[in-house]
Amino acid sequence: MAFRYRALAVTVGVIVAGCTLSPTPSSITGVAGLDRDIERYYSGRAWERSASCTRPSMRVIGADEISRNGDEVTFSVRYFWSQGNVEPGNTCRGSGERRFVVDLEGGDARVVAMTGEQR
């Protein structure tokens, strides 16, 4: 009886480990690696708070596909942004929403435009 429970526990453990170790596409946009590409595009071009925060970085927290025109897809992306340390008193942090245009030509996703404040 103990052997059966041990065998069941090992089997469940292997299944759980396999699920947690397997690579998955972007959970936000549904396109592998696109969240990271959007974050890089933003970091290289965006500013926030009327240019008071000129070098923010962002973390994608949600996205919706809002239009598709041939190979171009527009996503409405919700994000958290910060510049420097995220600690009390740092006014360069917040959340926002921007649109990002992604070109899917040839099966490769490439961010080509974004709305919002830019340098």
C-alpha positions in Angstrom: 0.0 0.0 0.0 2.8 2.5 0.9 4.5 1.6 -2.4 1.5 2.6 -4.4 1.3 6.0 -2.6 5.0 6.5 -3.2 4.7 5.6 -6.9 1.7 8.0 -7.2 3.7 10.8 -5.5 6.7 10.3 -7.8 4.5 10.3 -10.9 2.7 13.5 -9.8 6.0 15.1 -9.0 7.4 14.3 -12.4 4.3 15.7 -14.2 4.4 19.0 -12.1 8.1 19.4 -12.8 7.6 18.9 -16.5 4.9 21.5 -16.6 7.0 24.1 -14.8 10.1 23.5 -16.8 8.6 23.6 -20.3 9.1 26.8 -22.3 5.9 28.8 -22.9 5.2 31.7 -25.3 4.4 35.1 -24.0 1.4 34.8 -21.6 0.4 38.3 -22.3 0.4 38.8 -26.1 0.4 35.1 -27.1 3.5 35.7 -29.3 6.7 34.1 -28.0 9.2 36.8 -26.9 7.0 39.7 -27.9 6.5 41.0 -24.3 10.3 41.4 -24.0 10.5 43.1 -27.4 7.8 45.6 -26.4 9.6 46.3 -23.2 12.9 46.9 -25.0 11.2 49.2 -27.6 9.6 51.2 -24.8 12.9 51.5 -22.8 14.7 52.8 -25.9 12.2 55.5 -26.8 9.7 56.4 -24.1 9.6 59.0 -21.4 6.9 59.6 -18.8 5.4 62.5 -16.8 6.0 65.2 -19.5 9.7 64.4 -19.8 10.3 64.4 -16.0 11.2 60.8 -16.3 13.3 60.4 -19.4 14.7 56.8 -19.0 11.9 54.6 -17.7 11.7 50.9 -18.1 8.5 48.9 -18.1 7.0 45.5 -17.4 4.0 44.4 -19.5 1.1 43.4 -17.3 -1.6 43.0 -19.9 -2.4 43.3 -23.6 -5.3 43.1 -26.0 -5.1 42.8 -29.7 -7.2 45.7 -31.0 -6.7 45.6 -34.7 -5.1 43.6 -37.5 -4.3 44.8 -40.9 -2.5 42.2 -43.0 0.8 41.5 -41.2 0.4 44.5 -38.8 -1.2 43.9 -35.4 -2.0 46.7 -32.9 -1.9 45.8 -29.2 -3.2 47.9 -26.4 -0.6 47.2 -23.7 -1.0 47.9 -20.0 2.3 48.2 -18.1 4.0 49.2 -14.9 7.0 51.6 -15.3 9.8 52.9 -13.2 13.0 54.8 -13.4 15.7 54.0 -10.9 15.0 52.4 -7.6 11.4 51.6 -6.8 11.2 52.9 -3.3 9.2 55.5 -1.3 9.8 59.0 -2.6 10.7 58.0 -6.1 8.2 59.9 -8.2 9.4 58.2 -11.5 7.1 55.2 -11.3 3.6 54.4 -12.2 1.4 52.5 -14.6 0.1 53.3 -18.1 -1.4 52.0 -21.3 0.0 52.5 -24.8 -0.6 51.0 -28.2 2.1 49.1 -29.9 2.1 48.2 -33.6 3.8 44.9 -34.4 4.8 43.7 -37.8 4.5 39.9 -38.2 5.8 39.6 -41.8 7.7 36.4 -42.4 6.6 34.9 -39.1 8.9 37.3 -37.1 7.4 39.7 -34.7 8.9 43.2 -34.8 7.7 46.3 -32.9 7.5 49.2 -35.3 5.6 51.9 -33.4 4.2 53.0 -30.1 1.9 55.8 -28.9 2.6 58.1 -26.0 5.4 60.4 -24.9 8.7 59.7 -26.7 12.1 61.2 -26.8 
